[in-house]
Amino acid sequence: MMNKPAVPTLFEWAGGMEAFEKLFDQFYDKVLADDLLEPVFRHMSDQHRLHVAHFVAEVLGGPKTYSEQEGSHFKMISKHLQKCLTEAHRKRWLELLLLTADELSLPDDPEFRSAFMAYLEWGTRIAIINSKTDEVTEPEDVPMPQWGWGVPGGPYIP
């Protein structure tokens, strides 16, 4: 009986922490140059890029850097309170992130992009919901989201 190779996490398939840190660093350069998004992000901390990279990396199967050293899902939810984000903000944020992912040659196989997009769609829609309230309705110990390959079950390997 042949052993099937282990299915990598989305984090591993994307290229590990270096890929996520580079993705969000270059992405936020675009955000700060964008007329629609710059007003929302102009006051972000110097560590914001790194925290978001670590958060998304952890959600996609990477190390628990964010939750063990930088914050929690509750804290991330709290960051969005009263930001009054719109659908236009959400769509532009996604557009710039995907453009950056393409520029950096993140995997473009349909399975990875489907799972990556599914998380981004879910996360950005949750951010809009949370941005229209002034309190977190989740308990402080709400677990970090965990995102995997979903229906495809793994990367496309021709």
N, C-alpha and C positions, 0 to 999 in steps of 0.2 A: 504494500500500500504506500503510495507517495504522500509525503507531507506537503500540505499546502503552505506556501510562504505566509508569514504573518502579515496581516493587513496593517499598514502604517496608520497612525492617527492623521487627521487633517493637518495638524501642526507639523508633524514629521514630513508629510507629503509636500507641504508648502515650502519647506526649507529650514525649519527650526526658528529659534528665537532671532537669529540675525536677520532672517527674511522679514519677520514681523516688525522688528525695530526699524529696519530700513523703510518698510512699507509705510508705517505711520509717521515717520520723520518726514519723508518726502511728501506724503499726503497732506500733512498739516502745513507745509510750505504752500501748497496749492490753496488750502482753506484760507490762509491769511492773505492771499492775493485775490480772493474771490469777493466780488461786491456783495453777494447775498450772505455768505457765511462769515466773512470777516467780523461784522459787528457782533455776532454771537460768540465768537472765539477770541476776540482781541485781548481779553483779560485772562486767558488760560495761563496756568502756572508753567514754569519752565519744565516741569516734570510731566505735564499732561500727555505729551506724545508717548513717552515711555510707559506711563501707566495704562494708556489705552492699548498699546502694543502688548503689554503683559496680560491685560485683561482678556483680550481677544485670543491671544495665544493659549491661555489657560482654558478658556471655553472650548477651544478646538483641540484639546488633548495635550497641551503643553504643560510645563511645570507649574506648580502652584505659587509662582512668584508674586502675583498680584494679591491673592487671598492670604498668603502667609506673611507678606512684608509690606504691602501697600494699601490694602483696603479690604473690601468685601463687596458682595453683590448689593447689599443694603447701601453701602457707601456710594457705589456707582449709581444706583437709583437716585439717591439724594442729590447727586451732582446735577441732575436734570430738572429738579423741581423749579417751578415758576420761570422756566426759560421760554415758554410760549412758542415752542417750535412748530413750524408749519409743514405741510406736505411738500411745499417748494424747498424748504430747508432739507428735508429728508432726502428728496430725490437728488438734489445737488450734492449732498454729502456722499450718497451712494455713487453718483456719477464720477466724482473726483477720486473716490477710493478705488473704483474699478479701473479707471484710467491709469492710476498709479500702479495697480497690480499688473496691468498689461505692460506698462513701461518697464517694470522690474522683472518681467517674465515669470510671474508666479504661474504655477501650473495652469494650463488652459484646457485640460481634459474636461469633458462634459461632467464627469462624476464629481471632480473636485469643485468645479465652478458651481454646480448645482447645490452642493452641500454648503459651500461658502456663501452663496447668494441666499440660501434659505436662512442661514443664521443672520446675515446682514438685514434681510427683510424683516425678520422677527424682531431683532434687536432695535432697529431704527423705529419700528412702529411702537414698540414698548417705550422707547425714549420720548416719542411724541405724547403718548398717554401720560407718562410721568411728568412731562414738562407743563402740563395744564393743571397741576395740582400743587398744593403747598405742603403736603405731608406724604410720607411713605406709608402705604397700606400693608406692606409686607412685614413680617417679623424681622428683627435685627439679625437673626441667624438664618435668614433665607439662603439656601445653598446657591453656589455659583451655577450658572447654566452649564450644561455639558452638551456639546454638539458633536455628532459623528457623521458617518457617511450617509446615513439614511437608507432609502430604498436601493440605490445602486450597490451598497455593501462594500465598496472599495474602489480604488483607482482604476482608471481605464488603462489596461496594458495590452497593446495590440499583439 
